[in-house]
């Protein structure tokens, strides 16, 4: 097969399998969902980002496994997001390596006694820069449509209710004076 025929076939496949439209949330919605769900939403966000890159770049990966074992893939995900955003003129910068180190440090804080272990939830703040870079790139990329959600989806609300329940249990534990 010559290169012209191969290119035509690749173009036809692009029309047959276009990128899915991307529904974006604002930074404040991301922080609400991440903190409100005790960090569970952040794992879901990892999955969505890996699924996006898997589809966009035709990777041979398992997005769910990369989300579950995210500690091993945070650096590569944040590097991929930054590179993607820079391709569209993103002017801000962050260090995926430094974020990775601080994620580890914040996770180690979870071993602190109550109430000091609550500091460990600060790891969510480290995701703001990659989250905003991803949103920037997706809004600039013309190969698919992306739009911001004005309200949370039903799945997000259900997850938030679950997370608030977890927070109530944490607060009850702290009020009861239980030690870890």
N, C-alpha and C positions, 0 to 999 in steps of 0.2 A: 504494500500500500504506500502510495507516495504521500508527501507531506501535505499537499493541497487537499487530497481526499480525507486524510486524517484530521486536518483542521476543520473541514466541513462537518465531519461526523461529531467532533467535539462541540461545535457551535449548535448543531441540531440537538445534542444532548442537553446543552445549557437551556434551550428553549423548552425541552420536554421536562426538565427538572429544575425549574427556577428556584432561587432562594426563597424561603418562607419569609413572609412579612414579620418584622420584629416589633413587638410591643415593649416599649420602654417605660420605666418608672423613674420618677425624679429622685434626686439624692435624698431628700427628706423622707420619701416613701421607703427608699432602700434602708435608711437608718431606722425608721420605725419598725419595718419588718424584721430587720436583723436583730435589733435590741429586743423588740417585743416578742420574738420567738426564741430567745435565749441563744441566738446564733444559728438556729436551724435553717433559717431562710438563706443565710450565706452559703451553706452547703448546696442548697437548691440553685442559687445563683451560679456557683461553680459548674454545676451540671449544665445549666442553660448556656453558659459561655463555651464549655467544651463541646456541647452539641452543635452550637453555632459554628465553631471553627472546624469541627468534623465535617459539617455539611459544606461550608464555604471553601475549605482547602482540600476536601476529599481525603481526610486523614484516615488512617486505619487504627482507630482508637475506640475505647469504650467509655463514653462520657460519664456514665453512672459510676464506673469504677474509679475514674479520675476524681470524681466529686467525693466519693466515700473515703478514698485514700488521699485526700486533697493535700495533706501536709507534704507529700512527696512531689506534688505537681503544682504547687502555688507559684514557685519561681518561674516555671516554664509558661504557665498560664498568664501571669502578669507581664512577662517578657513579650509574649505573643500579642497581648492586648496593646501594649505600648508600641510595638512595631506596626501593628495594624493602624493605630491612631496616627502615628507619625507619617504614614503613607498618605494621609489626608490633611497634612499640615498642622497637626496638633502641636502646639507650641510649649505646652507644659511638660514637665518631666518628673519621674519618680524612679526610685531604685528598687527593682524587684528583689534584689539580694538583701537589702536593708529591711524591706517589708517582711521578707521571710524570717530573718533573724528576730525581729520584734514579735512576729506571730508566735514563734517558739517561746520567747521570753514571757509573753502574756499567757500562753498556755501553761507554762510552769507556775505562774501565779495561782492557778487553780488549786495547787497543793497547799496554799496558805490557809491558816485557820480562819474561821468565820469572824467577822464579816469581811476580812481582807481579801478573801478569794474572789470577791465581786470585781476586783480590779481586773481579773482575767477577761472580763467581757469587753474590755477596751480594745481587744484585737479587732473588733468590728470596725473601728475608726480607721484602721490601716487599709481598709478596702475602698475608701472614698476615692482616692486618686485613680486606681485601676477602673473602678466603676464609672467614673466620669469620663475617662479616656475611651472606654468601650462605647458609652452612649454617644460621645462626640463622633467617633468613627462610623458608627451605625447610621447616624443622621446624615453623614457626608457621603456615604457609599450609595451610589445610584443603581446598584445591581439588584436592589430590593427596596421595598417600602418599609419605613420605620416611623412609628408615631408613639407619642407619650400617652399613657393611660391617665385619664383625669381622676379616676377612682380606683380603688383596689378591686381585684377580681374576687369572685366568691371563694376560690381556692386560697387566695392570700388572706382573706378574712377568716376563714376556717383555721388556717395555720396560725394566725394571730391570736385567735381565741385559745387555741391549744397552748401557745407560748405564754399568754397572760396567765393561764392556769398554772403553768410551770413557775412563773414569777411569784404567784400567790403562795405556792408551796415553799418556795425559797424564803419568802418573807415570813411565813409562819414558822419555818425552821429557825430563822434568826430571832424572832420574837420569843420562841420557846426556849431559847438559850442552848439549843443543841450544839454540840461541838462536833467537828468533823473528824 
